[in-house]
Amino acid sequence: MSVALTTAQALDLMRRVTVAGVKRPTADLTARQLAVLLTVYMSPPPHTVRGLAKLLGLSKPAITRALDRLGRLDLVRRKREEADRRSVQVQRTVKGSVYLSELADEIVAVAKGV
């Protein structure tokens, strides 16, 4: 499905989705945290801090800070590799899947003007 939006319409959609997001009873995320979360859920695993940093063009410390917050909210989980204890895998969680499903529903509702 392709939808043609003007610049003003695109920005207004983003504004309405953002306003709806900060009113949700769940935590609102920064743009960086949301970018990391969406990348973990929408691109094929496995995910590591180094891989996410490279994929998103961000520093490893920035990814680590985002993952710290996402982990506290149980939206992602980090697990050390057994073979290489220095390597940490970033894993999806049920709560993270539910969060993004609800966010997607909200975006669709806002886009439809509901």
C-alpha positions in Angstrom: 0.0 0.0 0.0 1.5 3.3 -1.1 0.1 6.6 0.3 1.2 9.9 -1.2 1.5 12.6 1.5 2.5 16.2 1.2 5.3 17.4 3.4 2.8 19.2 5.7 0.6 16.0 5.9 3.6 13.9 6.7 4.7 16.2 9.5 1.2 16.4 10.9 0.9 12.7 10.9 4.2 12.5 12.8 3.0 15.1 15.2 -0.3 13.4 15.9 1.4 10.0 16.3 3.9 11.6 18.7 1.2 13.3 20.7 -0.8 10.0 21.0 2.4 8.3 22.0 3.1 10.6 24.9 -0.4 10.1 26.2 -0.1 6.3 26.2 0.0 4.6 29.6 3.2 2.9 28.6 6.6 4.6 28.4 7.3 7.0 25.7 10.6 6.4 24.0 13.1 8.8 22.5 13.6 8.8 18.8 16.9 6.9 19.2 15.4 4.3 21.5 12.5 3.8 19.1 14.9 3.5 16.1 16.9 0.8 18.0 13.7 -1.1 19.0 12.3 -1.0 15.5 15.6 -2.2 14.0 15.7 -5.1 16.5 12.2 -6.2 15.6 12.1 -5.4 11.9 15.5 -6.6 10.7 16.7 -10.2 10.8 18.6 -11.3 13.9 21.1 -11.8 15.4 21.6 -8.3 16.7 24.7 -7.1 18.7 25.6 -3.6 20.0 28.3 -3.4 17.3 25.9 -4.5 14.6 23.2 -2.1 15.6 25.7 0.8 15.8 26.9 0.0 12.3 23.4 -0.4 10.9 22.1 2.8 12.5 25.3 4.9 12.1 25.5 5.6 15.8 28.2 5.0 18.4 28.3 1.9 20.5 27.8 4.0 23.7 24.6 5.5 22.2 23.3 2.1 21.4 24.2 0.8 24.8 22.3 3.7 26.5 19.2 3.0 24.4 19.4 -0.7 25.1 19.8 0.1 28.9 16.4 1.9 28.8 14.7 -0.6 26.5 16.0 -3.4 28.8 14.6 -1.7 31.9 11.3 -1.6 30.2 11.6 -5.3 29.2 11.2 -4.3 25.5 14.5 -6.1 24.6 16.8 -8.4 26.4 20.6 -8.8 26.3 22.2 -12.2 26.5 25.9 -13.0 26.6 27.2 -15.5 24.0 28.4 -18.7 25.6 31.2 -19.2 23.1 32.4 -15.6 23.3 31.5 -13.9 26.6 32.5 -10.5 25.2 29.7 -10.7 22.6 26.2 -9.8 23.7 23.1 -10.7 21.6 20.1 -8.3 21.7 16.9 -10.3 21.8 13.2 -9.5 21.3 10.7 -9.9 24.1 7.0 -10.5 24.3 6.4 -7.1 25.9 8.4 -5.5 23.1 6.3 -7.2 20.5 3.1 -6.1 22.2 4.4 -2.5 22.5 5.2 -2.3 18.8 1.9 -4.0 17.8 0.0 -1.4 19.8 2.1 1.4 18.4 1.4 0.2 14.8 -2.4 0.1 15.6 -2.1 3.6 16.9 -0.3 4.9 13.8 -3.0 3.3 11.6 -5.8 4.8 13.6 -4.1 8.3 13.6 -3.5 8.0 9.8 -7.2 7.2 9.3 -8.2 10.1 11.4 -9.9 7.9 14.1 
